[in-house]
Amino acid sequence: MANGPPLSTVTRSLSLLDVLHANQFEGKSFNPEILEETEENFYRGAPPEWLNFHISELDGTGSPFIKRDGYDKLVAQIHTLRKHPGISTVKLFHQPGCGGTTLAMKVLWDLRKTLRTAVLTDSTSDITKVAEEVVHLFTAGSQGDQKTVLLLVNGVQVLEDLQVSIIRTIANQKIVTRMPVVVLLSCIREDADLKSDDVFLQEVLSDSEKNHFNDKKAELNKQYGDKCKRFHGFNIMQSNFSEAYIQEACSVFKTIKETGIQEKTQLAAFLSLLNTYVPDSYLLESQCLDVFKHANYSHRDISQEDRLDDFRHLIITVQQDGSEKRVRMAHPLIAQCCTELMAEAGVTRSDTAKHLLTCLCRDEVPRSLAAFVKYMLTKRKPKQKEKGREENPIHPTEMQDEIDSFSRLILNIQTEEDDSQCVSLLRMATNVFDRNPFFPQALARFHCIVLREYDQAEMWAKEAKQRDPQNSFVADTLGQVHKNRLKNLRRPAQPRGILALALKAIQAFEEEERLAEDEVGTKVERNGYFHDSRFFNTRGMFGVLQVCNLVYDLLVSQNPTWREVLTKKVSLGSALPSLGDHSLLRFNGLINRLRDAVEKKCAFFEGYLTYTKPHIKEDDPEYISRETSACYRKYVGDSTSSHPVQEKGADLIQKLKLKQAGTTAGVSHVLTENALNQTLRNILVGGNLSS
């Protein structure tokens, strides 16, 4: 491998990575006031800065950082992975406010001299460019000086895409190396999918951690005196996340019922709601000033003018790299407590969310706030796994114990208030963000799942699709609405009504299929990141099979003659006297294509489930297999098809084997490199029902 450009030159050119240099801050002097302010902000609850770690190593200035119990395990895992080529991932799971980010940054700080450490910034929007910068950082300098990159990634959404993009970049640049190019340290704010070797920080301290925090508490009391009472970020952890401490810190909110909502309370309500439901969320200082309607004041002036009054110790202001100051609550548990106390005082979550939309989203909305609102109203979280699995009514490949039907905020409003407040809030967001498809999509899902108002659900699903007409996952909602309307028809339903609804559902799902095929290999946006789509969205195909299952069960339960018609043993025309409704003949084209389509789509899923796993983690292979098998038995049974579909399915499997697609990454590669167009589509030709 040839020498690369100097490391110093490369690091200055990287816009998406915050590179931590091996000699960071060495030989640099700081104003003591800056050091003190940096330390105080951190103990109050501000995110750690690299300067905090530097201060802890200064003689007579700081003391060693407290290492939570997962530190040694993380470092050991990283050192082990350094010995193996390829791209590896170390995962750190943590609950918000437990010091997970601090622990991850401490690992980077301590390894900065042996690895090239960097953090993926939150402004990232192009995974391909991130991969190029990571590889560029690795190749910088002379060949003998190159080191593995240790990259901190907050979140799990981009991991797999980033890994594949880095592999592709390495291959394109023909880099040959015996050391790993990068080890990804993923900092994940949830406890789902834990494995035995994963590190998980929870809201509880071990005995050794308690001793370390108690010693640090004594040191801080000696150094800062009464200021320590406002060090909520530190005190919450030192108290072992004491509910009593949090309640006492937030006691000022217990007076809201008597004093009423004021400007200062409104700002705290906005911040609390955001910080409760959106990790790492904040308001810009200018947005806070909009709340007070005094744009000629700075945030510091507002505090001096007593505008925040007793709330100011619960709110922190941070500034990074000269950007605009960011304002947030001191700790997620404080935000959660404040939100609950305000709700008890009559300041409901829905009212606060609506006021936030009205007050801060009137004109051009900053990208950060738009992303926070989208997350707060549409982000669905994994559920705690329990025994017994039940189909999610709107997305059948998502099991009900796998993922919530709606965002945590919408679910809390539904529980603590009522359904109408959920609808009005989502409608307001839909109107405010009039180009965003995900708010009307969530609204359609709520009308469908909760209210079973299918006309409204259909209207909002179409609105979502109109806003993003090329997005197959947005298009899926319309098909699901029609399918669920069919599923919940009053029994007995007229056969022509069943078939009319089935046709609408199938048309929507097959449109989704076409969009999914077009998406593969193109740049698409998911979770706020642009990346090359490598995965084939199979929900449309599976939706068609589910509709076929419903049609069979609904029709055959009314008249056994339908079994002969749907399996093509007799024609619809010859069966009309027995069925008793000659108007059914207009569905003859649909009925004639059902059996062949079931065969073709089942053949696809046979190969799909054999050689890969569903990309979306809430998709359940066992459930998909069970549903496709049931559909195949109903329409095809043990008979031999008039078309060589089984052979085509076997051909698909053989072609995948020949393309070395025996692994998930292999299948993803096959599906990306136009093989989808040539291999999978061949199986599906003629399988569409609405053509």
Residue pairs with C-beta under 8 A, 6 or more apart in sequence:
1 139
1 143
1 146
1 175
1 176
1 177
2 143
3 141
3 142
3 143
4 10
4 136
4 139
4 140
4 141
4 142
4 146
5 140
5 141
6 140
6 141
7 116
7 140
7 141
7 145
9 140
10 136
10 137
10 140
11 19
11 21
11 137
11 140
13 136
14 118
14 133
14 136
14 137
15 133
16 120
16 121
16 123
16 124
16 126
16 129
16 130
16 133
17 118
17 119
17 120
17 121
17 130
17 133
17 134
17 137
17 151
18 118
18 119
18 120
18 121
19 116
19 117
19 118
19 137
20 50
20 108
20 109
20 112
20 117
20 118
20 119
21 112
22 112
22 113
24 50
24 54
24 112
25 50
25 51
25 54
30 51
35 51
35 55
35 61
38 49
38 51
38 52
38 55
39 52
39 55
39 62
40 224
40 227
40 231
41 316
41 318
42 48
42 49
42 52
42 233
43 220
43 228
43 231
43 233
43 234
44 230
44 231
44 232
44 233
44 234
44 316
44 330
45 232
45 233
45 316
45 329
45 330
45 331
45 334
46 233
46 316
46 318
47 101
47 280
47 318
48 101
48 102
48 105
49 320
50 105
50 109
52 65
53 65
53 105
53 106
53 109
55 61
55 62
56 62
56 63
56 64
56 65
57 64
63 216
63 219
65 102
65 106
66 209
66 212
66 213
66 216
67 103
67 106
67 212
68 99
68 103
68 201
68 209
69 206
69 208
69 209
70 92
70 103
70 199
70 200
70 201
71 103
71 106
71 107
73 199
74 90
74 92
74 103
74 104
74 107
74 185
74 199
75 107
75 110
75 111
77 90
77 197
78 90
78 107
78 111
78 115
78 150
78 183
78 185
81 88
81 90
81 180
81 183
82 115
82 148
82 179
82 180
82 183
84 180
85 177
85 178
85 179
85 180
86 180
87 163
87 166
87 167
87 180
87 181
87 182
87 183
87 184
88 180
88 183
88 184
89 159
89 163
89 183
89 184
89 185
89 186
90 183
90 184
90 185
90 186
91 156
91 186
91 188
91 195
91 198
91 199
92 100
92 103
92 104
92 185
92 186
92 187
92 188
92 198
92 199
92 200
92 201
93 100
93 188
93 189
93 190
93 191
93 194
93 198
93 199
93 200
93 201
94 100
94 101
94 103
94 187
94 188
94 189
94 200
94 201
94 202
95 189
95 191
95 201
95 202
95 203
96 189
96 279
96 332
97 203
97 233
97 236
97 237
97 331
97 332
97 333
98 201
98 202
98 203
98 237
99 201
99 237
100 187
100 189
100 201
101 154
101 187
103 201
104 152
104 185
104 187
105 119
105 152
107 150
107 185
108 117
108 118
108 119
108 150
108 152
108 185
109 117
111 117
111 150
114 147
115 147
115 148
115 149
115 150
115 183
116 137
116 138
116 140
116 147
116 148
116 149
116 150
117 149
117 150
117 151
117 152
118 134
118 137
118 149
118 150
118 151
118 152
119 151
119 152
119 154
120 130
120 151
120 152
120 153
120 154
122 154
122 280
124 130
124 158
124 529
125 528
125 529
125 530
126 529
126 530
126 531
127 158
127 161
127 162
127 165
127 529
127 530
127 531
127 532
128 165
128 169
128 523
128 530
128 531
128 532
130 158
130 162
130 165
131 162
131 165
131 166
131 168
131 169
132 169
134 149
134 151
134 166
134 169
134 181
134 182
135 166
135 169
135 170
135 173
135 175
135 181
137 149
138 146
138 147
138 148
138 149
138 181
138 182
139 146
139 173
139 175
140 146
146 177
146 179
147 179
148 179
148 180
148 181
148 182
148 183
149 181
149 182
149 183
150 182
150 183
150 185
151 182
151 183
151 184
151 185
152 185
152 187
153 159
153 162
153 184
153 185
153 186
153 187
154 187
154 280
155 186
155 187
155 188
155 189
156 186
156 188
157 526
157 527
157 529
158 527
158 529
158 531
159 184
159 186
161 529
161 531
161 532
161 534
162 184
163 184
164 534
164 665
164 668
165 531
165 532
166 181
166 182
167 665
170 181
175 181
189 279
190 381
190 382
191 200
191 202
192 382
193 617
194 200
203 241
203 333
204 240
204 241
205 213
205 237
205 240
205 241
210 240
213 234
213 237
213 238
214 238
216 234
216 238
217 228
217 234
217 235
217 238
220 228
220 231
220 234
221 228
224 231
228 234
228 235
229 235
230 313
232 249
232 313
232 314
232 330
232 331
232 334
233 330
233 331
235 245
236 242
236 245
236 246
236 331
236 333
236 334
239 245
241 333
246 333
246 334
246 337
247 337
249 313
249 314
249 334
249 337
250 314
250 334
250 337
250 338
250 341
252 310
252 311
252 314
253 268
253 337
253 338
253 341
253 342
253 345
254 341
254 345
256 265
256 341
256 342
256 345
256 346
256 347
257 344
257 345
257 346
259 265
261 269
261 347
263 291
263 292
263 293
263 307
264 292
264 307
264 308
264 309
264 311
265 311
265 342
265 347
266 291
266 355
266 359
267 283
267 288
267 291
267 292
267 308
267 311
267 315
268 311
268 314
268 315
268 329
268 338
269 338
269 339
269 342
269 347
269 352
269 355
270 283
270 291
270 352
270 355
270 356
270 359
270 360
271 282
271 283
271 315
271 327
271 328
271 329
271 335
272 329
272 334
272 335
272 336
272 338
272 339
272 342
272 352
273 335
273 339
273 349
273 352
273 353
273 356
273 376
273 409
274 281
274 282
274 283
274 328
274 335
274 356
274 372
274 376
275 281
275 328
275 329
275 332
275 335
276 332
276 335
276 336
276 339
277 375
277 376
277 407
277 408
277 409
278 372
278 375
278 376
278 379
279 332
281 328
281 372
281 375
281 376
282 318
282 326
282 327
282 328
282 368
283 326
283 327
283 328
283 360
283 369
284 324
284 325
284 326
284 327
284 366
284 368
284 369
285 298
285 299
285 317
285 324
285 325
285 326
285 327
286 295
286 324
287 327
287 360
287 366
287 369
288 299
288 302
288 327
289 295
289 297
289 299
289 302
290 359
290 360
291 359
291 360
292 302
292 307
294 302
294 307
297 305
297 307
299 317
299 325
299 327
302 308
303 312
308 315
313 330
314 329
314 330
314 334
314 338
315 327
315 328
315 329
315 330
316 327
316 328
316 329
316 330
317 325
317 326
317 327
318 325
318 326
318 328
319 325
319 326
320 326
329 335
329 338
339 349
339 352
342 352
343 349
343 416
348 413
348 416
348 417
348 421
349 409
349 412
349 413
349 416
349 417
350 413
350 417
350 421
350 422
350 424
350 425
353 376
353 377
353 409
353 425
354 424
354 425
354 428
356 373
357 373
357 428
357 429
357 432
360 369
361 369
361 370
361 373
361 432
361 433
365 373
365 433
370 433
370 436
371 528
373 429
373 433
374 433
374 436
374 438
374 439
375 407
376 407
376 409
377 407
377 409
377 410
377 425
377 426
377 429
377 439
377 442
378 407
378 438
378 439
378 441
378 442
379 407
379 408
380 403
380 404
380 405
380 406
380 407
381 403
381 404
381 407
381 408
382 402
382 403
382 404
382 618
383 400
383 401
383 402
383 403
383 404
384 401
385 401
385 402
386 401
388 401
389 399
389 400
389 401
389 620
389 623
390 399
390 400
390 401
391 399
391 400
391 623
392 398
392 399
392 400
392 402
392 403
392 405
393 448
393 449
393 484
393 487
394 405
394 445
394 448
394 449
394 477
394 480
394 481
394 484
395 476
395 480
395 539
395 618
396 542
396 543
396 546
396 623
396 627
397 539
397 542
397 614
397 616
397 618
397 619
397 620
397 623
397 624
398 618
398 619
398 620
399 618
399 620
399 623
402 617
402 618
402 620
403 618
404 411
405 411
405 445
405 449
405 450
406 414
406 422
406 442
406 445
406 446
407 442
410 422
410 425
410 426
410 442
410 446
413 421
413 422
413 425
414 422
414 450
419 446
419 450
419 451
422 446
422 450
423 443
423 446
423 447
423 451
426 439
426 442
426 443
426 446
427 443
429 439
430 436
430 439
430 440
430 443
430 460
430 463
433 439
435 467
436 467
437 464
437 465
437 467
437 468
437 471
437 474
438 464
438 474
440 460
440 461
440 463
440 464
440 467
441 460
441 461
441 464
441 474
441 477
443 460
444 456
444 457
444 458
444 459
444 460
444 461
444 463
444 464
444 477
444 478
444 481
445 457
445 477
447 453
447 454
447 456
447 457
447 460
448 454
448 457
448 480
448 481
448 484
449 484
452 488
454 481
454 484
454 485
457 481
458 478
458 481
458 482
458 485
461 477
461 478
461 481
462 478
464 474
464 477
465 471
465 474
465 475
465 477
465 478
467 474
468 474
469 475
470 515
470 518
470 519
471 515
471 519
471 524
472 512
472 513
472 515
472 516
472 519
472 537
472 539
472 540
473 537
473 539
475 508
475 511
475 512
475 515
475 540
476 509
476 512
476 537
476 539
476 540
476 543
478 508
479 505
479 506
479 508
479 509
479 511
479 512
479 540
479 543
480 543
482 501
482 504
482 505
482 508
483 505
483 509
483 543
483 546
483 547
483 550
485 501
486 498
486 501
486 502
486 505
486 547
486 550
486 551
486 554
487 550
489 497
489 498
489 501
489 554
492 558
493 554
494 581
495 555
495 558
495 559
495 562
495 579
495 581
495 584
496 581
496 583
496 584
496 587
498 551
498 554
498 555
499 551
499 584
499 587
499 590
499 591
500 587
502 547
502 550
502 551
502 590
503 587
503 590
503 689
503 690
505 543
505 547
506 544
506 547
506 590
506 689
506 690
507 690
508 543
509 539
509 540
509 541
509 543
509 544
509 547
510 540
510 544
510 688
510 689
510 690
510 691
511 540
512 537
512 539
512 540
512 543
513 540
513 541
513 544
513 684
513 688
515 537
515 540
516 536
516 537
516 538
516 539
516 540
517 536
517 676
517 677
517 681
519 533
519 537
520 533
520 534
520 535
520 536
520 671
520 672
520 676
521 532
521 533
521 534
521 672
521 673
521 674
522 532
522 533
523 530
523 531
523 532
523 533
524 530
524 531
524 533
532 672
534 668
534 669
534 671
534 672
535 615
535 668
535 671
536 671
536 676
536 680
538 604
538 605
538 608
538 614
538 619
541 601
541 604
541 605
541 684
542 601
542 605
542 624
542 627
542 628
544 597
544 601
544 689
545 598
545 601
545 602
545 605
545 627
545 628
545 631
546 627
546 631
548 594
548 597
548 598
548 631
548 634
548 635
549 627
549 630
549 631
549 634
551 566
551 594
552 562
552 563
552 566
552 631
552 634
552 635
555 562
555 566
556 562
556 563
556 566
559 578
559 579
561 570
561 575
561 578
561 579
562 579
564 570
564 575
565 571
565 572
565 575
565 579
565 591
566 591
566 594
566 595
566 634
566 635
567 595
567 634
567 635
567 636
567 637
567 639
568 592
568 595
572 584
572 585
572 587
572 588
572 591
572 592
573 585
573 588
576 582
576 584
576 585
590 689
590 690
593 688
593 689
594 635
594 689
595 635
595 636
596 641
596 643
596 645
596 686
596 687
597 687
597 688
597 689
598 631
598 632
598 634
598 635
598 636
599 632
599 635
599 636
599 641
599 643
599 645
600 645
600 648
600 683
600 684
600 685
600 686
600 687
601 628
601 684
601 687
602 628
602 629
602 631
602 632
602 636
603 645
603 646
603 648
603 649
603 652
603 683
604 649
604 652
604 680
604 683
604 684
605 624
605 625
605 628
606 628
606 649
606 653
607 649
607 652
607 653
607 656
607 683
609 621
609 624
609 625
610 653
611 653
611 656
611 661
611 662
611 666
611 667
612 661
612 664
612 667
612 668
613 621
613 664
614 620
614 621
614 624
643 686
645 683
648 682
648 683
649 683
652 679
652 680
652 683
655 675
655 679
656 662
656 666
656 667
656 670
656 679
659 666
659 669
659 670
659 675
660 666
661 667
661 669
661 670
670 676
670 679
671 680
